[in-house]
Amino acid sequence: MSYLVDKDGYYGEFGGAYIPEILHKCVTDLQEQYLGIIESESFQKEYNQLLRDYVGRPSPLYYANRLSQKYGAKIYLKREDLNHTGAHKINNTVGQILVARHMGKTRIIAETGAGQHGVATATVCALMNMECVVYMGATDVKRQHVNVEKMKMLGATVVPVESGNMTLKDATNEAIRDWCCHPADTFYIIGSTVGPHPYPDMVARLQSVISKEIKEQIMEKEGRDYPDYLIACVGGGSNAGGTVYHYIDDERVKIVLAEAGGYGIDTGKTAATIALGKVGILHGAKSYVIQSEDGQIEEPYSISAGLDYPGIGPMHANMAAHKRATVLAVNDDEAIAAAYELTRLEGIIPALESAHALGALPKMKFNPEDVVVLTVSGRGDKDIETYLNYYKK
């Protein structure tokens, strides 16, 4: 079997497109056109040129010497934090806005949690001279105000969402409502491997530049094109999807996903979807969802705005269901400790999301010859206040 999407938009039992009638044409048009656009020579030429000259790819694969000594393995960091705008999100927004332009769309909407996807979307909208509206939970607007100001500076309209927990789920709800009201001219740039088909597959394909580069870079450094372990944080799952894409069916490679444990999976203040979720429908796809006995979505919690989501991408749900991936819940305090450890050992301040991937390292046992690639999905500039305030409690 393959763990990649099938012709009907499913990953095993997960995925599909569960959408309101008003969006049916938008989604089916995208389903029918996205592969032809992405695989065309003209798209690939422009996309790869922008990745190289605008985003700054390839991102380095850095051998973390002191971290390797600490954990007894050869640990490499895939440095997505060094991309323009400071995270992996730009890989996807550059690709999606080219798709939107090809389809004749003139208005872009997006949702954002940590703000990195919002900044990346606002950035490419400025580049392509398109109207941009970003929905962001009011809670996240406060804790990520620097990114909010960046979006405004780039010309985007930022809409604070006051409903629910005022975080990523609620921002996504509002973006979908907007899309329902403006289906003809609006393209929804979803920031993760979630939503109705083809979004999970399209985002994973656009992010797969990460695993494509890993194959080339690890060959140069280790004399083989695969690591023993791939480690990435997972909320919706875009950086993880891009990290594993070219290895997902290669059983020589062990996949480890770190989800947000919050205060602990037994506390009710968590975003550990795979640990606690039940199969349900959220934002247009079937996946694992944190929900009550009667199917009501429960509010997630994480110190990380980018992982504060009650669902998981269907690709990752399927990998977890079939034990293709090992999923570890990393709590707030473990992520903070891991971030400080990387900062002190390697001089790299990671995003809070990436800190969860680093927080998986103490939970694992490696052999000295194991080659480990861990994706640092973003840089920690946006989270400095959270890091500092955590120890002021």
HELIX and SHEET records of a PDB file:
HELIX    1   1 GLU A   21  LEU A   23  5                                   3    
HELIX    2   2 HIS A   24  ILE A   38  1                                  15    
HELIX    3   3 GLU A   41  LEU A   50  1                                  10    
HELIX    4   4 LEU A   51  VAL A   55  3                                   5    
HELIX    5   5 ASN A   65  TYR A   71  1                                   7    
HELIX    6   6 GLU A   80  LEU A   82  5                                   3    
HELIX    7   7 LYS A   89  HIS A  102  1                                  14    
HELIX    8   8 GLN A  116  MET A  128  1                                  13    
HELIX    9   9 ALA A  138  ARG A  143  1                                   6    
HELIX   10  10 HIS A  145  MET A  153  1                                   9    
HELIX   11  11 LEU A  168  CYS A  181  1                                  14    
HELIX   12  12 TYR A  199  GLN A  207  1                                   9    
HELIX   13  13 VAL A  209  GLU A  222  1                                  14    
HELIX   14  14 SER A  238  VAL A  244  1                                   7    
HELIX   15  15 TYR A  245  TYR A  247  5                                   3    
HELIX   16  16 THR A  273  LEU A  276  1                                   4    
HELIX   17  17 ALA A  305  LEU A  307  5                                   3    
HELIX   18  18 PRO A  314  ALA A  321  1                                   8    
HELIX   19  19 ASP A  332  GLU A  346  1                                  15    
HELIX   20  20 LEU A  352  LEU A  358  1                                   7    
HELIX   21  21 LEU A  361  LYS A  363  5                                   3    
HELIX   22  22 GLY A  380  ASP A  383  5                                   4    
HELIX   23  23 ILE A  384  TYR A  390  1                                   7    
SHEET    1   A 2 TYR A  10  TYR A  11  0                                        
SHEET    2   A 2 PHE A  14  GLY A  15 -1                                        
SHEET    1   B 6 LEU A  61  TYR A  63  0                                        
SHEET    2   B 6 LYS A  74  ARG A  79 -1                                        
SHEET    3   B 6 VAL A 371  VAL A 376  1                                        
SHEET    4   B 6 TYR A 229  CYS A 233  1                                        
SHEET    5   B 6 LYS A 254  GLY A 262  1                                        
SHEET    6   B 6 ALA A 325  ASN A 331  1                                        
SHEET    1   C 4 THR A 157  VAL A 161  0                                        
SHEET    2   C 4 GLU A 131  GLY A 137  1                                        
SHEET    3   C 4 ARG A 107  THR A 112  1                                        
SHEET    4   C 4 THR A 186  TYR A 188  1                                        
SHEET    1   D 2 LYS A 278  LEU A 282  0                                        
SHEET    2   D 2 ALA A 285  VAL A 289 -1                                        
END                                                                             
